[in-house]
Amino acid sequence: MTQSLEKVAMKVSFVTILLNFLLTIFKLVAGIIAHSGAMLSDAIHSASDVFSTFVVIIGIKLASKDSDKQHPYGHERMECVAAIILATILAVTGLGIGLSAIETIHNAKITTITVPGKLALIAAIVSILVKEGMFWYTKINAKLIDSSALMADAWHHRSDALSSIGALIGIGGARMGLPILDPLASIVICLFIWKAAYDIFKDAINKMLDTACEDTIEQEMLILALKQPGVDGIDLLHTRVFGNKIYVDMEICADGQKTLQETHEIAEQVHDAIEENFPKVKHIMIHVNPTKHK
């Protein structure tokens, strides 16, 4: 990740930290004053966003470090590590909210569930609007700099927006005479958080396991390589995703009667063409085999 792209990630992260901090305070106060368990759960979710964005910042900082002797392939996977930590934070947060809601429902036979006030309803609407805006702001910039950690943070914002919708429904239902809907909304929030955590975790693990590129990308690489002068065929193409970068191993066929210098130049043409047309390719290794004439 270049320095300018890192600056974009840092700017987005600090903006979201500030907004999440203010939103957490607002929802926490609204939840306490309006006696809404769903809004308090939503406030906890927003608070976890502040911490998770710090994790994203650390991950991006580490991922942007240059290659060294111990890490010759770079540090891109640190973004995946940050995304996995973020998914874990989300899952634990969701578990706590879910258990608290279940306890409230279980004790409802003994104690009376308080009907939430109007302020909780207003806080839920404000949260939906703000968090959805943060989702799009972060997602657009994550795509711009191709950051998996920042994209994970974007979906964290979306999960918060969805959980606020659940809170809105629960609080609204409770105010209309069904107070049990407030803790039920917390359970819905829990499920939204777990779904977001699962998606983030799955994406990060796939990138950690050297998954091959999509078939369409590999096909485009093959077509491009075959267009290069002197290339008679492709014997092998292996790709692997390393963090947000791609590594390529390719075996091409060239006339065995050509000199070493000539076949080297053919391989260099393929190498340069792949790197120029696929910006995510960080490294490509080209091996030349003599063409087998029938």
C-alpha positions as CSV (number, residue, x, y, z in Angstrom):
1,M,0.0,0.0,0.0
2,T,1.6,3.3,-1.1
3,Q,1.9,6.2,1.3
4,S,-0.9,8.2,-0.4
5,L,-3.3,5.2,-0.1
6,E,-2.3,4.8,3.5
7,K,-3.2,8.4,4.1
8,V,-6.7,7.8,2.7
9,A,-7.1,4.8,5.0
10,M,-6.0,6.9,8.0
11,K,-8.3,9.8,7.2
12,V,-11.3,7.5,6.8
13,S,-10.4,5.7,10.1
14,F,-10.1,8.8,12.1
15,V,-13.4,10.3,10.7
16,T,-15.2,7.1,11.7
17,I,-13.6,6.9,15.1
18,L,-14.8,10.5,15.9
19,L,-18.4,9.8,14.6
20,N,-18.6,6.5,16.4
21,F,-17.4,8.0,19.7
22,L,-20.0,10.8,19.5
23,L,-22.7,8.3,18.4
24,T,-21.8,6.0,21.3
25,I,-22.2,8.8,23.9
26,F,-25.5,9.9,22.4
27,K,-27.0,6.3,22.3
28,L,-25.7,5.5,25.7
29,V,-27.3,8.6,27.2
30,A,-30.5,8.0,25.2
31,G,-30.6,4.3,26.4
32,I,-30.2,5.3,30.1
33,I,-32.7,8.2,30.0
34,A,-35.3,6.4,27.9
35,H,-34.8,3.0,29.8
36,S,-34.1,1.1,26.6
37,G,-32.1,-2.2,26.7
38,A,-32.1,-2.3,22.9
39,M,-30.5,1.2,22.7
40,L,-27.9,0.3,25.3
41,S,-27.0,-2.8,23.3
42,D,-26.8,-0.6,20.2
43,A,-24.5,1.8,22.1
44,I,-22.2,-1.1,23.0
45,H,-22.1,-2.1,19.4
46,S,-21.0,1.4,18.4
47,A,-18.4,1.4,21.1
48,S,-16.9,-1.8,19.7
49,D,-16.7,0.1,16.4
50,V,-14.3,2.6,17.9
51,F,-12.0,-0.1,19.2
52,S,-12.2,-2.1,16.0
53,T,-11.2,0.9,13.9
54,F,-8.1,1.2,15.9
55,V,-7.4,-2.5,15.1
56,V,-7.9,-1.6,11.4
57,I,-5.4,1.3,11.7
58,I,-2.8,-0.9,13.2
59,G,-3.4,-3.6,10.6
60,I,-3.1,-1.1,7.7
61,K,0.1,0.4,9.2
62,L,1.7,-3.0,9.5
63,A,0.6,-4.2,6.1
64,S,2.1,-1.1,4.4
65,K,5.6,-1.9,5.7
66,D,8.2,-2.7,3.0
67,S,9.5,-6.3,2.6
68,D,12.5,-7.3,4.7
69,K,14.8,-10.3,5.2
70,Q,12.3,-12.1,7.5
71,H,9.3,-11.1,5.4
72,P,10.5,-11.2,1.7
73,Y,6.9,-11.3,0.4
74,G,5.9,-8.2,2.4
75,H,3.3,-7.7,5.2
76,E,0.0,-7.6,3.3
77,R,-1.5,-10.4,5.4
78,M,-1.5,-8.2,8.4
79,E,-4.6,-6.7,7.0
80,C,-6.2,-10.2,7.1
81,V,-5.0,-10.5,10.7
82,A,-6.7,-7.2,11.6
83,A,-9.9,-8.4,9.9
84,I,-9.9,-11.6,11.9
85,I,-9.4,-9.7,15.1
86,L,-12.3,-7.4,14.1
87,A,-14.5,-10.4,13.4
88,T,-13.7,-11.9,16.8
89,I,-14.5,-8.6,18.5
90,L,-17.8,-8.5,16.7
91,A,-18.7,-12.1,17.7
92,V,-17.9,-11.5,21.4
93,T,-19.9,-8.2,21.3
94,G,-22.9,-10.0,19.8
95,L,-22.7,-12.8,22.3
96,G,-22.8,-10.4,25.2
97,I,-25.7,-8.5,23.8
98,G,-27.6,-11.8,23.0
99,L,-27.1,-13.2,26.5
100,S,-28.2,-10.0,28.2
101,A,-31.4,-9.9,26.1
102,I,-32.2,-13.6,26.9
103,E,-31.7,-12.9,30.6
104,T,-34.1,-9.9,30.4
105,I,-36.7,-12.1,28.7
106,H,-36.2,-14.9,31.1
107,N,-36.7,-12.6,34.1
108,A,-39.7,-10.9,32.5
109,K,-42.1,-13.2,34.5
110,I,-40.7,-11.7,37.8
111,T,-39.9,-8.1,36.8
112,T,-41.7,-5.7,34.6
113,I,-39.9,-4.7,31.4
114,T,-39.8,-0.9,31.3
115,V,-41.3,0.8,28.2
116,P,-38.6,2.8,26.5
117,G,-39.0,6.6,26.1
118,K,-39.2,8.7,22.9
119,L,-35.6,9.7,23.1
120,A,-34.6,6.1,22.4
121,L,-36.7,6.1,19.2
122,I,-35.0,9.3,18.0
123,A,-31.5,7.9,18.8
124,A,-32.3,4.8,16.7
125,I,-33.3,6.9,13.7
126,V,-30.2,9.1,14.0
127,S,-28.0,6.0,14.3
128,I,-29.5,4.4,11.2
129,L,-28.8,7.5,9.1
130,V,-25.3,8.1,10.5
131,K,-24.1,4.5,10.3
132,E,-25.4,4.0,6.8
133,G,-23.6,7.1,5.7
134,M,-20.4,5.8,7.4
135,F,-20.8,2.5,5.6
136,W,-20.9,4.0,2.2
137,Y,-18.1,6.5,3.0
138,T,-15.8,3.7,4.2
139,K,-16.8,1.2,1.5
140,I,-16.1,3.6,-1.3
141,N,-12.7,4.4,0.1
142,A,-11.9,0.7,0.8
143,K,-12.6,-0.1,-2.9
144,L,-10.5,2.9,-3.9
145,I,-7.4,1.7,-2.1
146,D,-8.3,-2.1,-2.2
147,S,-8.1,-2.6,1.6
148,S,-9.7,-5.7,3.1
149,A,-9.4,-4.4,6.6
150,L,-11.1,-1.1,5.7
151,M,-13.8,-3.0,3.9
152,A,-14.4,-5.2,7.0
153,D,-14.8,-2.0,9.0
154,A,-17.3,-0.7,6.4
155,W,-19.4,-3.8,6.9
156,H,-19.1,-3.3,10.7
157,H,-20.8,0.0,10.2
158,R,-23.5,-1.6,8.1
159,S,-24.1,-4.2,10.8
160,D,-24.5,-1.3,13.2
161,A,-27.0,0.4,10.9
162,L,-29.0,-2.9,10.6
163,S,-28.9,-3.4,14.4
164,S,-30.3,0.1,14.8
165,I,-33.2,-0.8,12.6
166,G,-33.8,-3.8,14.9
167,A,-33.6,-1.4,17.8
168,L,-36.0,1.0,16.1
169,I,-38.6,-1.8,15.6
170,G,-38.2,-3.1,19.1
171,I,-38.4,0.3,20.7
172,G,-41.4,1.3,18.5
173,G,-43.2,-2.0,19.3
174,A,-42.5,-1.6,23.0
175,R,-44.0,1.9,23.0
176,M,-47.1,0.5,21.3
177,G,-47.8,-1.9,24.1
178,L,-45.4,-4.8,23.5
179,P,-42.4,-4.1,25.8
180,I,-41.0,-7.6,25.2
181,L,-40.1,-6.4,21.7
182,D,-37.3,-4.3,23.2
183,P,-35.1,-7.2,24.4
184,L,-36.2,-9.2,21.4
185,A,-34.7,-6.5,19.3
186,S,-31.4,-7.0,21.1
187,I,-31.4,-10.6,20.0
188,V,-32.0,-9.5,16.4
189,I,-29.1,-7.1,16.8
190,C,-27.0,-10.0,18.1
191,L,-27.8,-12.1,15.0
192,F,-26.9,-9.2,12.6
193,I,-23.5,-8.8,14.4
194,W,-22.8,-12.6,14.2
195,K,-23.6,-12.5,10.4
196,A,-21.2,-9.6,9.9
197,A,-18.5,-11.3,12.0
198,Y,-18.9,-14.6,10.0
199,D,-18.6,-12.8,6.6
200,I,-15.5,-10.8,7.7
201,F,-13.8,-13.9,9.2
202,K,-14.5,-16.1,6.1
203,D,-13.1,-13.5,3.7
204,A,-10.0,-13.0,5.8
205,I,-9.3,-16.7,6.1
206,N,-9.7,-17.2,2.3
207,K,-7.1,-14.6,1.8
208,M,-4.8,-16.2,4.3
209,L,-5.0,-19.6,2.7
210,D,-3.5,-18.6,-0.7
211,T,-6.8,-19.0,-2.5
212,A,-6.5,-18.9,-6.3
213,C,-7.9,-15.9,-8.2
214,E,-11.3,-16.0,-9.8
215,D,-11.5,-18.1,-13.0
216,T,-12.3,-15.0,-15.1
217,I,-9.1,-13.3,-14.0
218,E,-7.0,-16.3,-14.7
219,Q,-8.6,-16.6,-18.2
220,E,-7.8,-13.0,-18.9
221,M,-4.2,-13.6,-17.9
222,L,-4.0,-16.6,-20.3
223,I,-5.4,-14.7,-23.2
224,L,-3.1,-11.8,-22.6
225,A,0.0,-14.0,-22.4
226,L,-0.9,-15.8,-25.6
227,K,-1.1,-12.5,-27.4
228,Q,2.6,-11.8,-26.7
229,P,5.0,-12.3,-29.7
230,G,6.9,-15.6,-29.4
231,V,4.5,-17.3,-27.0
232,D,3.3,-20.6,-28.6
233,G,1.2,-21.8,-25.6
234,I,0.7,-21.9,-21.9
235,D,1.7,-25.1,-20.0
236,L,0.8,-23.9,-16.5
237,L,-0.8,-21.0,-14.6
238,H,-1.0,-20.9,-10.8
239,T,-2.3,-17.8,-9.0
240,R,-2.6,-17.1,-5.3
241,V,-4.1,-14.2,-3.3
242,F,-1.7,-12.9,-0.7
243,G,-3.6,-10.4,1.4
244,N,-4.9,-8.0,-1.2
245,K,-2.2,-8.8,-3.7
246,I,-1.8,-11.5,-6.3
247,Y,1.2,-13.8,-7.0
248,V,1.5,-15.6,-10.3
249,D,3.5,-18.6,-11.5
250,M,3.3,-19.3,-15.2
251,E,5.0,-21.7,-17.7
252,I,5.0,-20.6,-21.3
253,C,6.0,-22.4,-24.5
254,A,8.5,-20.8,-26.9
255,D,10.5,-22.1,-29.9
256,G,13.4,-24.2,-28.5
257,Q,15.6,-23.1,-31.4
258,K,15.7,-19.6,-30.1
259,T,18.7,-18.3,-28.1
260,L,18.5,-17.9,-24.3
261,Q,18.4,-14.1,-24.7
262,E,15.5,-14.3,-27.1
263,T,13.4,-16.6,-24.9
264,H,14.3,-14.4,-21.9
265,E,12.9,-11.3,-23.8
266,I,9.7,-13.2,-24.6
267,A,9.3,-14.1,-20.9
268,E,9.9,-10.4,-20.0
269,Q,7.2,-9.3,-22.4
270,V,4.7,-11.6,-20.8
271,H,5.9,-10.5,-17.3
272,D,5.5,-6.8,-18.1
273,A,2.1,-7.2,-19.8
274,I,0.6,-9.1,-16.9
275,E,1.9,-6.5,-14.3
276,E,0.7,-3.6,-16.4
277,N,-2.8,-5.0,-17.0
278,F,-3.4,-6.4,-13.5
279,P,-2.4,-3.8,-10.9
280,K,-3.0,-6.2,-8.0
281,V,-0.2,-8.6,-9.2
282,K,2.8,-8.0,-6.9
283,H,5.1,-10.7,-8.3
284,I,5.1,-13.0,-11.3
285,M,7.5,-15.8,-12.1
286,I,7.7,-16.9,-15.8
287,H,9.3,-20.3,-16.8
288,V,9.9,-21.0,-20.5
289,N,9.5,-24.5,-21.9
290,P,10.5,-25.5,-25.5
291,T,7.5,-25.9,-27.8
292,K,6.7,-29.6,-28.5
293,H,6.2,-29.9,-32.2
294,K,4.0,-32.8,-33.4
